[in-house]
Every structure is written in C-alpha cells, then in structure tokens.
Amino acid sequence: MYKLFKKGGVSRHTAHYLKRLSNERYLATNPSQDVVSSADVVIIGGGIAGCNTLYQLTKRGVNAVLLERAKITCGTTWHTAGLVWSLRPCDLEVKLLQDSRRVYESLEKESGDYAGWINNGGMFISRSKMRTQEYMRLQTLGKALGIPSDVLDPHEAQKLFPLLDPKVFEMALYSPLDGTIDPDMACRALIKVATQNGGKVYENCPVLDIHYSHNILGNKEVTGVHTDQGFIRTKCVVNCGGAWGPRVARFAGVPALPLIPFKHAYVVSEALPEVRNCPNIRDHDVNLYFKIQGETCNIGGYENNPIVLDELSDHQQFHLYDLDWDVFGVHMESAASLCPRLAGVGVKSTVCGPESFTPDHKPLLGEEPNVFGLYHNCGYNSAGMMFSAGCSIQMAEWILTGRPQYNMFTFDIRRFSPAQTSRPHWVRESSHEAYAKNYSVVFPNDEKLAGRDTSHDALHQELVEDGAIMQSRGGWERPGLFLPGQIVRVQQYDWYGSHNYPKKTDTRYEEIVKGDYSFDFSKHFPIIQEEALTCRNGAALFNMSYYGKFYITGPDAQKTAELAFTADLSKKDDKVVYTLMLNGKGGVEADVTVSILDGGSGQLHEPVFKGRGYYVVTSGFSASHSLAHLRWIINTHKLRATITDVTKQLCILSVQGPHSQRILQRFTDAGLSNDAFPVSTHRSIHFSKASHSPDNKTYTCRALRIGWSGELGWELHIPSANAVSVYKALSRAHGLKNAGWRALTSLSAEKGYHLWNADVRSDDNPIEANLGFACRKGGNYVGNEHVTRARKQGVSKKYAFFTLDDKVALFGQEAIFRNGEPVGYLRRGDYGYYLDKPIGIGFVNNKGSVVTKDYLESGDYEIEVMGNKYKATLHTRSPFDPSGQRILGNYGCVEENSHDPHAGQNEKAGGVE
C-alpha cells in the first residue's frame, strides 16, 4: 500500500540535524566557566519549555539561568513535528494557543532571525456525523474567542489540499491561523532574545541535586541547585525536564511525578510537489495527522498500542528508535485512504523518539505542593511546541505574582491527589488510555476506563450493589446515576486489548458510558430526570463522601481563617458558612463550607482541640488544590495552624427534598424544625436505625442543615466505621430514593449554585461571579483589595443565567450572542428538570467596558449550539425559587414568596412522624 525506503531512514534524519547543530552554537553558552553563584530562578531543561520559560522571565527583568545537561533541544524537542493548531474543545487551551501563536509570530522581528514560523493553515477532516458535530462545537467556541474558521464540503477542502479524496469524508473545518514552528530555530530565537535580556544558558551542565531546607513550620523550601560546574543559590527552580521531569522532581524529594515516556513517531515522505503551501491535516476519526513541510508530508498519529518506555537514560540525547511498523503501519493505511496518492510515495526517513505523556493528556504546571519554590513546566504530551509558549507566559506570572492570569487548574500539578500520583499503575494505565484516546471525540460526559478505584469511600460496595453506576472524579469513585436491580462494576483496565492484555468480557459499564456518546441529550436522560424530580417533589439520598474534609486547628487557626476565607466567621460556633478562598489577584481558588467549632467529644466528627477550630468541606475533585492553597497561606504568613485531612475518615450522606425532614426525623430525637435547627447551622446528633428496629443501635454524627440541591435538607457527616449502618437504614426508608451526581449537578445548576472550575474559577473576581454576598466588607483576607475595587469600579464581565425554550442540549463552551454580536460563552450547561428548560451559565462581556445590570437586561440573546442559534432569556439570577423558600421548607407558599419560617412544616421541634 505504500513504499518504504528503509536505508538510512533514522540515521539520515539524526545526522542532518547534528551536522547543523555542530555548525552553530547557542549564545551565552560558555562551558569553560563555572556557573553563576546565585539567580532569582533556575530553569532545568533546555527544550522548548525551558527556552520559553527563560524568554518570558527575562522579558520581565528576572535574573534567570537555564541549565541543560547536554545540548539545547537534545531531549525530545529536536525531533518534534511542531504543529500549532488554533481550535480546541476548551476555552483555556484556545487562549493558550492564541498566546503561543503571537509569540512565534513576533520572534523573527524581536530576534532579528527567522524563527521557523510558517502560517500555512490547518484543516480538520470529519468522516462521521458525530465528528462533524464536534467540529461545529469547536467553531462555535472559536467565534466567542475570536478564532476564524470555515466549514468546507469535501470538494472545497480538496481545492486547498488537492491530494484529498473527497469520497472518504463528510466535511472539513479550516482554520487559517494554524501553522508549524521549527523547534531548533524557535529555541535559538528564544535564547537569543533571553540572553540579550540578561538570561544565561549553560549547556553540558547536568544537575546533581536540588537543595531544600525545612522552615520553622517544617515545610520544604528550595535553597539552591547543585551542578557539576558549581552551586547556584536560588529560591525558585522550574522543572522543564520533559520526559526526564520525574528525575528532576526526585532531586527535590518529590517521589513521583505523573508522567510516562512513550515512543511516538512520524515518517517523512519523498517529495510531493502537490502539497506545497497546503494546510496541515488532522483526520481525528483515524487518529492521523499530516504536517506539510515544503514538498514533503510528515505523517503521524496516535495508535491504541503505543510502546511504553521504562525510565530514560540520563545520557540519552538526540536519540531515535527504529520504527516498529507493526505499530505504526495503521497510520500509513489511513493516510493512503485519505490521499490515495500517498500509497505510491516513498518514505524518506522515519522519526521515532521518546515523548512524555500524562494521565489526562494535559501538561504538568505550577508549584509543587510539597516543596515551596519548585515549579513544574513539563509533560506536554507531544504538544510542547504548541502549548509551551502560551503556558510559559502563565508560568512567569505564576512565579512572580503567586498565581497565573488564566484559570490553569486543568494543567496545575495540584489537580492530582497523592493517592493518584503514588500509584505507578494508575499513572501508567491512565497515561496509556489518554494517549490512545487523544483523537477520540471529546464527549462532555465521557468516563475513563483506566485508573479506576484509586480511592473509594466506605459506602462504595453498598452503593454498587444498590445499582450505582460510578463516575471517577479526582481519583474518587462516586455514583453518577442509579440503575436499581443491576450490579455493574467498573472492570479492570484491559489496555484496549494491546500488549497481550486480554479484552474484558464484561462490557456492561462501557455500554452504559456509551449512552453519553452524544452531543444531544443523554440516553440516560429519563433516569436522571426521575432522580432530579424525586428530589424536587419528594426526597433523595445523595452520597457526597468524596468531598474533601479538613479541620483547621492550632493557636493561629482563627487568624488563618480570617486570611483564607472571605466570609465573616466571627459568628457563634454552630454556624455553617458558605465562603470563598481567593488568590492575591482576587480570583476564586475555591468555594467551600466552613463549620465553626469549639471543641468536641473526641470523636472523628467532633475532635478535641483548644480554642476555635474550623471544619472545611470542599469539592472532591479539587480537594488537593484547596488543601494546597490553605497550606500556601499558612506557609506564606508563617502561621501556627494545623490542617488535618479527614476525607477518608468521614462519609457524607445528604437527605434532600420536601420530605427530607419528615423522613430524617424517624431516625433521630434531635429537633429538625426551623426553630430547633435553623438553616446554615450544624450540631452533633444521635442517629438510630429506627424506633421500631429490633437492633436499635445509636450512632452519632455531625448534621449540617445545608444542601446543594436548593431544597430542604441535611448533610450527615458520619465516621466511616458507622457509615454503612446509617446508609442501610436510610436507603430502606419509605419515600427516600438514591440519586446520583448527574441529578445533583443539574439540581445545583437549576438553583444557580456555583460549581468551581466551571461557572466560578481562579480567573473570576467574586463580584463578576455574583458572589459578593460571600465576601465581608473590610477585613484582611487574601485578595480583599481586588474585591473592594470591583465593588467600586464595576467589572467588565458578569455572571449570567440563561434559559432556552427550545429543547436543545447544552454542555458549556457554547457562544453567547447579544444583539447579534458574540459577548462570551457558556461555562456550564445542563437541563433544568423542574423548570423543564435547557439552562446555561456563563459570563457576558462588554468589550472591556463595565457591564451594568441595564446592559445585561437590555440585550436580545442567543446561544449558538453547533452552528445554530437559539433564542435565550437572560436572568441575573436563577428563576428557580429566587426567594429561597424551599430551603426553609416553605413549599406551600413559594408562589406567594412568604417568609414565614414555619410554612409547610409538619413537625415541631423534637417531634417524630
């Protein structure tokens, strides 16, 4: 099907590169001199990430040094294809790619040398209806972010790329801003500018160790870097080691970094005059890409049986492997199907080198949570040329100001929990699945099959036996929805049958997951609807045990709380307070609930301590992030406070809905009325299996009168040892039904509650996000000055809640149009089952001007979904129960907006049903 000229394939590519390298030298590299004695920042690794980091830091006047163990680009950068695309299924990645492109476009003028940027455009090929829908979503997001693209039929696409066979695909999406960047030229240009700005580069300077000390609080802080050419004093090190990143991390005492090297390959065709000036190609349906380089076509892709490498040698440089055609051959067949002409064209050379891949196919960025002053900028999943220029802008901001400008959570090393990173098998199999599915359609509600059961709570087995279909979030298993009567377990990962792993025979879980392989409503829509409406009209039981749970205690606990939390925590010790944690730029790093404590009986749910303490509950998928932020505040301000993580030791069962009080009252003698147990309070209660039970054993737990559904309800925080008994009693209660997170997230969206990292993020000011009520006026909390300024001066983007009359599925990333002009995009989309409408939550901007209430309410709005616009109604807050009567239990008077706290209450304090 294709010709292969094997002779000299690998060696020719390497020899040509090394010959060019030997004739040129990087500036400011002087191996005969010892390294400098000190630097503001030391960058380890001379690939594209390291060069971009040095470039950005020196532009900002930082005294930065780059150390490379051998030669610049010698690791994995030198052999990369260098493709730069513009459209991705995520707003952050689109913005980073915009920034990367601007850097590469400006390098030639800035350095005075050609930097290797070629703007030849890019084209995505669709062979299926589902892929076409995905591309239309990409184009829609592009409109909101100013990225032009054109939808082409096959014959229009063939005009741009004459070798395409128009009979094998349905459509193409063309992006004129795409291009390629030469890795060697780019690194040379970056270093030239960086050294002109005072940066220093040392080649042939291997790092022997990273020194750190323990501060007065016992935390590790970087103090210097030991090289074979001397010691450099520094308080900041950036790990740009790429595939060698885990080794650099171990120098600083970090035992594991979630990164695995794989063999990744492409081949270079013989000359094809027809492809000159053609756009690059991605044919996602067959995991294929083309990079056009003059009259040659570089052909590569992502296979489901990649070769996983053991740890790479320190001495490996400018290294290529022999290509395994049994693995790579599928890409040549796919290429020939798309462009039949390629079947008769020879292969001039093969390029098979190591590349680093991560468990979620995202880079590893940001400050290491266990070593202050150690930053990571590696793990680019063969996309370092594409992303590192934009990411290094954020890294420079991160280092200099404490936090990046963008919401970088999906790239932040803190997104992973210790339970994940400490398990090599989890890293290995998750990285394999991420590689194999790199070009798969990105469905909003897809679930991973690899790396499952990393962590699960004490109720996991009971829930599965009661029909729970599990999701994985932050390494934790949680129930997504319930199929009563079915027991469906997540099976061990089978590596898609590759590497001699037997394919699993029980595929029921995969088949259920495939019910969400759609950009329309889920196949499970009726099940989720039933669970959601059960909560709205009756009572539902939610397992929320995966939530992160921490105690803050110690002599400076109160001072820590005053700095970390925006809300007023000076209230009495039975209050539960919804509050935010901000960064120094005023961005929201977490939204949490804090229960104010004053000692206890010594049990897990009420520990003994001196003075005032705090019980903090945060979202489970971002719990490591929230914990790291709290520790950063304690370390920065040298506070004598202790954080105790009790996530595994406590389970949370939440009873929510109009009947929740009546049902829960059967199991406790505690009063549950508004007078006896007001909203947003907590207390320790006794829970019995039921008064009529023959085994009427009593358990104690902490009950919080809060919920995430917008209904009357309580959360029970139960020691894990007793959780199964409490769950069994509740799950068998008449009128109470299990419900999963798919229903709960819909309920919260319908109520207008925020979801961190979606409709409120680290790049959102609380005033922008309609969360000013959670921020006390005055006070000395982190980020306070930015909140105060936003209150006085107004904001240029504003939270908005949308409903649609058309029954169309919304997932987030859809463009928002006001009076025909794009003004933003949805951060979150769902279906409001009680409102019986699609709902979307996003931010509306005003081209940099202040967004006022009048501006919001005076526009005509549309939401674009896969190229089609639908009329939308804007609400400044959710239309569901806007006065909050349901939380008070006032179900009989909602329409009249009665504020009588006893309306609809059937039980008196201390009473039972």
C-alpha positions, 0 to 999 in steps of 0.5 A: 500500500505504500513504499518504504525506503528503509536505508538510512531512514533514522540515521539520515534524519539524526545526522542532518540535524547534528551536522547543523547543530555542530555548525552553530552554537547557542549564545551565552553558552560558555562551558569553560566557566563555572556557573553563576553563584546565585539567580532569582530562578533556575530553569532545568531543561533546555527544550522548548519549555525551558527556552520559553520559560527563560524568554518570558522571565527575562522579558520581565527583568528576572535574573534567570539561568537555564541549565541543560545537561547536554545540548539545547533541544537534545531531549525530545524537542529536536525531533518534534513535528511542531504543529500549532493548531488554533481550535480546541474543545476548551476555552483555556487551551484556545487562549493558550494557543492564541498566546503561543501563536503571537509569540512565534509570530513576533520572534523573527522581528524581536530576534532579528532571525527567522524563527521557523514560523510558517502560517500555512493553515490547518484543516480538520477532516470529519468522516462521521456525523458525530465528528462533524458535530464536534467540529461545529462545537469547536467553531462555535467556541472559536467565534466567542474567542475570536478564532476564524474558521470555515466549514468546507464540503469535501470538494472545497477542502480538496481545492486547498489540499488537492491530494484529498479524496473527497469520497472518504469524508463528510466535511472539513473545518479550516482554520487559517491561523494554524501553522508549524514552528521549527523547534531548533530555530524557535529555541535559538530565537528564544535564547537569543532574545533571553540572553540579550535580556540578561538570561544565561544558558549553560549547556553540558551542565547536568544537575546533581541535586536540588537543595531544600531546607525545612522552615520553622513550620517544617515545610520544604523550601528550595535553597539552591541547585547543585551542578557539576560546574558549581552551586547556584543559590536560588529560591525558585527552580522550574522543572522543564525536564520533559520526559526526564521531569520525574528525575528532576522532581526526585532531586527535590524529594518529590517521589513521583511525578505523573508522567510516562515516556512513550515512543511516538513517531512520524515518517517523512515522505519523498517529495510531493510537489502537490502539497506545497503551501497546503494546510496541515491535516488532522483526520481525528476519526483515524487518529492521523495527522499530516504536517506539510513541510515544503514538498514533503508530508510528515505523517503521524498519529496516535495508535491504541498500542503505543510502546511504553518506555521504562525510565530514560537514560540520563545520557540519552540525547538526540536519540531515535528508535527504529520504527516498529511498523507493526505499530505504526503501519495503521497510520500509513493505511489511513493516510493512503485512504485519505490521499490515495496518492500517498500509497505510491510515495516513498518514505524518506526517513522515519522519526521515532523518539521518546515523548512524555505523556500524562494521565489526562493528556494535559501538561504538568504546571505550577508549584509543587505542593510539597516543596515551596519554590519548585515549579513544574513546566513539563509533560506536554504530551507531544504538544510542547511546541504548541502549548509551551509558549502560551503556558510559559507566559502563565508560568512567569506570572505564576512565579512572580505574582503567586498565581497565573492570569488564566484559570490553569487548574486543568494543567496545575500539578495540584489537580492530582491527589497523592493517592493518584500520583503514588500509584505507578499503575494508575499513572501508567494505565491512565497515561496509556488510555489518554494517549490512545484516546487523544483523537477520540471525540471529546464527549462532555460526559465521557468516563475513563476506563483506566485508573479506576478505584484509586480511592473509594469511600466506605459506602462504595460496595453498598452503593454498587450493589444498590445499582450505582453506576460510578463516575471517577472524579479526582481519583474518587469513585462516586455514583453518577446515576442509579440503575436499581436491580443491576450490579455493574462494576467498573472492570479492570483496565484491559489496555484496549486489548494491546500488549497481550492484555486480554479484552474484558468480557464484561462490557456492561459499564462501557455500554452504559458510558456509551449512552453519553456518546452524544452531543444531544441529550443523554440516553440516560436522560429519563433516569436522571430526570426521575432522580432530579424530580424525586428530589424536587417533589419528594426526597433523595439520598445523595452520597457526597463522601468524596468531598474533601474534609479538613479541620483547621486547628492550632493557636493561629487557626482563627487568624488563618481563617480570617486570611483564607476565607472571605466570609465573616466567621466571627459568628457563634460556633454552630454556624455553617458558612458558605465562603470563598478562598481567593488568590492575591489577584482576587480570583476564586481558588475555591468555594467551600463550607466552613463549620465553626467549632469549639471543641468536641467529644473526641470523636472523628466528627467532633475532635478535641482541640483548644480554642476555635477550630474550623471544619472545611468541606470542599469539592472532591475533585479539587480537594488537593488544590484547596488543601494546597492553597490553605497550606500556601497561606499558612506557609506564606504568613508563617502561621501556627495552624494545623490542617488535618485531612479527614476525607477518608475518615468521614462519609457524607450522606445528604437527605434532600427534598420536601420530605427530607425532614419528615423522613430524617426525623424517624431516625433521630430525637434531635429537633429538625424544625426551623426553630430547633435547627435553623438553616446554615447551622450544624450540631452533633446528633444521635442517629438510630436505625429506627424506633421500631428496629429490633437492633436499635443501635445509636450512632452519632454524627455531625448534621449540617442543615445545608444542601446543594440541591436548593431544597430542604435538607441535611448533610450527615457527616458520619465516621466511616466505621458507622457509615454503612449502618446509617446508609442501610437504614436510610436507603430502606426508608419509605419515600427516600430514593438514591440519586446520583451526581448527574441529578445533583449537578443539574439540581445545583445548576437549576438553583444557580449554585456555583460549581468551581472550575466551571461557572466560578474559577481562579480567573473570576473576581467574586463580584463578576461571579455574583458572589459578593454576598460571600465576601465581608466588607473590610477585613484582611483576607487574601485578595480583599483589595481586588474585591473592594475595587470591583465593588467600586469600579464595576467589572467588565464581565458578569455572571449570567443565567440563561434559559432556552425554550427550545429543547436543545442540549447544552454542555458549556463552551457554547457562544453567547450572542447579544444583539447579534454580536458574540459577548462570551460563552457558556461555562456550564450547561445542563437541563433544568428538570423542574423548570423543564428548560435547557439552562446555561451559565456563563459570563457576558462581556462588554468589550472591556467596558463595565457591564451594568445590570441595564446592559445585561437586561437590555440585550436580545440573546442567543446561544449558538449550539453547533452552528445554530442559534437559539433564542435565550432569556437572560436572568441575573439570577436563577428563576428557580425559587429566587426567594429561597423558600424551599430551603426553609421548607416553605413549599406551600407558599413559594408562589406567594414568596412568604417568609414565614419560617414555619410554612409547610412544616409538619413537625415541631421541634423534637417531634417524630412522624 
